[in-house]
Amino acid sequence: MDLIIIGGGPIGIACGLEAQKKGLSYLILEKGPIVNSLFNYPVNMQFFSSSERLEIDDIPFISKEAKPKRNEALEYYRRIVTSNKLNIHLFEEVTAIRREAGGFHIGTSKAEYHSGHVIIATGFYDLPNLLGVPGEDLPKVSHYYKDPHFYASQKLAVVGASNSAVDAALECWRKGAEVTMIVRGPEIGTRVKYWVRPDILNRIEEGSIKAFYNSTVAEVLPDRLLIDTPDGRVELPNDFVLALTGYQPNFAFLEQAGIDLSEDGKKRPHYNPETMETNVPGLYLAGVICGGMETHKWFIENSRDHARLIANHISASQKPTSSEA
Ligand SMILES: Cc1cc2nc3c(=O)[nH]c(=O)nc-3n(C[C@H](O)[C@H](O)[C@H](O)COP(=O)(O)OP(=O)(O)OC[C@H]3O[C@@H](n4cnc5c(N)ncnc54)[C@H](O)[C@@H]3O)c2cc1C
């Protein structure tokens, strides 16, 4: 096989489309359903990009509003996979990549493969940044927000100050949850969508949503939280905790594949931005995984071209040189 693409998210699918156009033999391996990360997004989530900026391979994305909803995106990417008959295995997790003669050996939860080239397009949504406090493993704590109805009439603590935390706090408050935000810094994130930020600031100002700034969770207990605030430790009666403190790529998986990561704390993987090839010849990165810990740097809008760069590089490397011709 010429190419194995690890990850069936929007960018992995874009890589499959480009490989198909170049006549490369390829297979996409996805550990969950099509666009698994988007499937795990909040049910009412609306993209901050307009639909044309989420398009891959110039395939039109028609949505009800300018900014599409999660369900519309699921439908769009699913239809691209089915209508183009992309070669994809779902619910098959890649567990190991090893260089071998003529390419790579790929081990998965179901089979073994050999491939001349590999693309890692595994995103960053699978590993949450943990709080690292006692009680974080209690069932009342989640790092993924799904549906506001679940928290109606409950005492909900939302940890974080980014878009995900703010969206969850506002939605759950509007469904009747008693919401308290726990913010490590002095304010709500300045990267929060400009059309949403005034809403949360007004809710906090008027006291509808409580907020502890410059504060952190010290411990999670079954019926309350211990919070360290500038005024000392506070006990907060509590039913549920949404710890929306961001996510990170699976660095162990990248290192196991031989990819170098920057040592400046940002763990940026090493790759050539013109070809997306890593320090391991024949091994490429595509999509939001390219940012390492800087998960705000890359998104669908600005990483969808990775697919074209890689397919061009692979097919150029397969063309016989003039001396071979
Ligand atoms: C709440 C939220 C809102 C966002 N809004 C926008 C927006 O408006 N505009 C925008 O451009 N971007 C937005 N983004 C960012 C963007 O949606 C994602 O980052 C996007 O999913 C990136 O696509 P990807 O294909 O690189 O990664 P992903 O979509 O994360 O796909 C990676 C895939 O790899 C699979 N995978 C992981 N490990 C393995 C393995 N070992 N074996 C097999 N499969 C594996 C995963 O299951 C997943 O399906 C948003 C992100 C979030 C969280």
The ligand as an SDF file (V2000), in Angstrom:
LIG
                    3D

 53 58  0  0  0  0  0  0  0  0999 V2000
  -15.4670   23.0420   20.5270 C   0  0  0  0  0  0  0  0  0  0  0  0
  -14.6080   23.1890   19.2990 C   0  0  0  0  0  0  0  0  0  0  0  0
  -14.9780   24.1140   18.3110 C   0  0  0  0  0  0  0  0  0  0  0  0
  -14.2070   24.2280   17.1390 C   0  0  0  0  0  0  0  0  0  0  0  0
  -14.6050   25.1170   16.1820 N   0  0  0  0  0  0  0  0  0  0  0  0
  -13.8610   25.2150   15.0490 C   0  0  0  0  0  0  0  0  0  0  0  0
  -14.2460   26.1130   13.9950 C   0  0  0  0  0  0  0  0  0  0  0  0
  -15.2390   26.8070   14.0790 O   0  0  0  0  0  0  0  0  0  0  0  0
  -13.4640   26.1740   12.8670 N   0  0  0  0  0  0  0  0  0  0  0  0
  -12.3390   25.3980   12.7040 C   0  0  0  0  0  0  0  0  0  0  0  0
  -11.6740   25.4920   11.6700 O   0  0  0  0  0  0  0  0  0  0  0  0
  -11.9720   24.5250   13.6820 N   0  0  0  0  0  0  0  0  0  0  0  0
  -12.6940   24.4540   14.8370 C   0  0  0  0  0  0  0  0  0  0  0  0
  -12.2900   23.6060   15.8300 N   0  0  0  0  0  0  0  0  0  0  0  0
  -11.0840   22.8580   15.6410 C   0  0  0  0  0  0  0  0  0  0  0  0
  -11.3460   21.7040   14.7090 C   0  0  0  0  0  0  0  0  0  0  0  0
  -12.6540   21.3250   14.6550 O   0  0  0  0  0  0  0  0  0  0  0  0
  -10.7040   20.5160   15.0890 C   0  0  0  0  0  0  0  0  0  0  0  0
   -9.6160   20.7070   15.6740 O   0  0  0  0  0  0  0  0  0  0  0  0
  -10.7710   19.4930   13.9500 C   0  0  0  0  0  0  0  0  0  0  0  0
  -11.4640   18.4850   14.4430 O   0  0  0  0  0  0  0  0  0  0  0  0
   -9.4290   19.1990   13.4020 C   0  0  0  0  0  0  0  0  0  0  0  0
   -9.4600   18.1610   12.4840 O   0  0  0  0  0  0  0  0  0  0  0  0
   -8.3610   16.9880   12.4930 P   0  0  0  0  0  0  0  0  0  0  0  0
   -8.8140   16.0680   11.4040 O   0  0  0  0  0  0  0  0  0  0  0  0
   -7.0050   17.5650   12.4510 O   0  0  0  0  0  0  0  0  0  0  0  0
   -8.5000   16.3380   13.9200 O   0  0  0  0  0  0  0  0  0  0  0  0
   -9.7110   15.5220   14.5520 P   0  0  0  0  0  0  0  0  0  0  0  0
  -11.0170   15.9900   14.0200 O   0  0  0  0  0  0  0  0  0  0  0  0
   -9.5050   15.5440   16.0090 O   0  0  0  0  0  0  0  0  0  0  0  0
   -9.5270   14.0430   13.9850 O   0  0  0  0  0  0  0  0  0  0  0  0
   -8.5820   13.1520   14.4760 C   0  0  0  0  0  0  0  0  0  0  0  0
   -9.1760   11.7600   14.3670 C   0  0  0  0  0  0  0  0  0  0  0  0
   -8.1650   10.8010   14.6710 O   0  0  0  0  0  0  0  0  0  0  0  0
   -8.7690    9.7400   15.3690 C   0  0  0  0  0  0  0  0  0  0  0  0
   -7.6970    9.0400   16.0820 N   0  0  0  0  0  0  0  0  0  0  0  0
   -6.9470    9.5220   17.1210 C   0  0  0  0  0  0  0  0  0  0  0  0
   -6.0200    8.6090   17.4880 N   0  0  0  0  0  0  0  0  0  0  0  0
   -6.2030    7.5390   16.6600 C   0  0  0  0  0  0  0  0  0  0  0  0
   -5.5450    6.2580   16.5410 C   0  0  0  0  0  0  0  0  0  0  0  0
   -4.5090    5.9230   17.3260 N   0  0  0  0  0  0  0  0  0  0  0  0
   -5.9930    5.3850   15.6080 N   0  0  0  0  0  0  0  0  0  0  0  0
   -7.0410    5.7120   14.7770 C   0  0  0  0  0  0  0  0  0  0  0  0
   -7.7050    6.9130   14.8520 N   0  0  0  0  0  0  0  0  0  0  0  0
   -7.2710    7.8080   15.7690 C   0  0  0  0  0  0  0  0  0  0  0  0
   -9.7850   10.4240   16.2860 C   0  0  0  0  0  0  0  0  0  0  0  0
  -10.7800    9.5260   16.7110 O   0  0  0  0  0  0  0  0  0  0  0  0
  -10.3260   11.5330   15.3760 C   0  0  0  0  0  0  0  0  0  0  0  0
  -11.4710   11.1580   14.6780 O   0  0  0  0  0  0  0  0  0  0  0  0
  -13.0360   23.4520   16.9830 C   0  0  0  0  0  0  0  0  0  0  0  0
  -12.6480   22.5440   17.9710 C   0  0  0  0  0  0  0  0  0  0  0  0
  -13.4230   22.4150   19.1230 C   0  0  0  0  0  0  0  0  0  0  0  0
  -12.9840   21.4550   20.1790 C   0  0  0  0  0  0  0  0  0  0  0  0
  1  2  1  0
  2  3  1  0
  2 52  2  0
  3  4  2  0
  4  5  1  0
  4 50  1  0
  5  6  2  0
  6  7  1  0
  6 13  1  0
  7  8  2  0
  7  9  1  0
  9 10  1  0
 10 11  2  0
 10 12  1  0
 12 13  2  0
 13 14  1  0
 14 15  1  0
 14 50  1  0
 15 16  1  0
 16 17  1  0
 16 18  1  0
 18 19  1  0
 18 20  1  0
 20 21  1  0
 20 22  1  0
 22 23  1  0
 23 24  1  0
 24 25  2  0
 24 26  1  0
 24 27  1  0
 27 28  1  0
 28 29  2  0
 28 30  1  0
 28 31  1  0
 31 32  1  0
 32 33  1  0
 33 34  1  0
 33 48  1  0
 34 35  1  0
 35 36  1  0
 35 46  1  0
 36 37  1  0
 36 45  1  0
 37 38  2  0
 38 39  1  0
 39 40  1  0
 39 45  2  0
 40 41  1  0
 40 42  2  0
 42 43  1  0
 43 44  2  0
 44 45  1  0
 46 47  1  0
 46 48  1  0
 48 49  1  0
 50 51  2  0
 51 52  1  0
 52 53  1  0
M  END
$$$$
